[in-house]
Amino acid sequence: MVDVKGRWALVTGAARGIGYGAALFLAERGCNLVLHGRTKDHCQKVLEKVKEFGVEAYVVGAEFSDLSQVEDMLREIDILGIDIDIVLNNAGIQVAYRNEYLLTPASDYEESFKINTIAPMMIAYHFLPLMEKRGFGRIVNTTSGRRLEPQQAGYSASKAALDKVTMDLAAQYEGTNVCINITDPGWCRTDLGGSSAPNDPASSLPGVVVGAFIDDKKSGRNFSAGEFAGMSLEDAVKKAENGFPIYTGSVAYPDLTKQEDTADATDTAEISSEAMDTPEETDFFGNPIEAETDYAEKLRLLDDAVREEAEKKAREEAEQERLAALKAASNEKVYISKKELIALIDSLPSFSGPDAPPQPEYNPVNPINSANTVNTITPNYMLSDQPLVPHSANKKYEQPVIRDPEKRVKITNCPDCGRYIPSGTPFCPHCRSVLVWTKG
């Protein structure tokens, strides 16, 4: 196991959450630190804490969405005249969780890739030549295990890209004392993970830092923090050095190259075919299924329950907003022009023919809008083609020509059917009742 006492480590995103805990963990073991935050002021608390362990520490500030600030930060570290032996690229961002994921804007990808992919790789590229020259270095990039959630496409894509470039780079340093790996802290209650996350940030230790302590000259592995929860650092390092294969990315396939020593060379193709024809032994991504511990299963079930509750709450809030908007709109007075009204009427389908509603019954006592007149109301989206009934049930009236189409008219309600009609119209286009208007 590597002794980090007296060495220098850069921890990005050290002001809070996972980075904060990782910085304290390293300082407790005598590691000097360069602490990054979006601003230097954000890191004052962690700076004071780590110095309580008697280590040296500096703070640097950079907003990773502005890549020029990343370059300025690296120059500032160079001016300090120290050798960075360990890099924990922890800083990251979750731009948004979008239930309407088909409307995900391009800006989600742009922002996520700058902060989650490009910035950490810029840092790695900067320090790797010096690590290689000195013959020692540890780089641990923080990934995410979230999958199958298009609601956070920008975040997931940027982390998958980070996995890919990290593994490609790691292959070039395999067998050297410059080790490049990734770590997945799990879903923790941080500013990024949110208050609904099932895991305390402390559960990510020692998993998120174990890549800094390994001493086996191997690169290209994914150290999932949940695998080390509750372990001592010594036990965690032993497990990391012996129990983690090379990480093959988000989609992995079974290793079919390893056969039994007793197998005849002529049987290799048959063995491989049999291995590929056993879907019950692999998961959705083709990864070999491993038995889950009770603890891991409990976390998975809790993760699903929390996600379902969050989605249910989001749907309820969206429905409440929709109903509130409809209520507000119903209380507004609507004004349209006569030209718009004509276009609206012309665009609506007619409601006539054998299935048309019955005619209003003629009432000789009060032939116009009698309280005893039965008016059959057509659906909101239809207008009746039936004749009007002012004085005689047999007399048809032509639809009046509306002049001056640009003039604005007020919309009011029909006294019979209650639907919107333009003030002054001689009949209701919905229930076909003739209307008598009085001035005043």
ABEGO torsion letter per residue (X at the ends): XBBABGBBBBBBGAABEAAAAAAAAAAAAGBBBBBBBABAAAAAAAAAAAAAAGBBBBBBBBBAABAAAAAAAAAAAAAAGBBBABBBBABBBBABBBABAAABBAAAAAAAAAAAAAAAAAAAAAAAAAAAAAGBBBBBBBBBABBGBAABAAAAAAAAAAAAAAAAAAAAABGBABBBBBBBAEBBBBAAAEAABABBAAAAOAAAAAAAABAAGBBGBBBBAAAABGBBAAAAAAAAAAABBBBAEABBBBBAABBBAABBAAAAAAAAAAAAABAAABBAAGBBBBBBBAAAAAAAAAAAAAAAAAAAAAAAAAAAAAAAAAAAAAABBBBBBAAAAAAAAAABBBBBEAABBBBBBBBAABABGBAABBBBBBBAABBBABBBBAABAABBBBBBBBBGAABBBBBBBBAAAGBBBBBGBABBAAAGBBBBBBBX
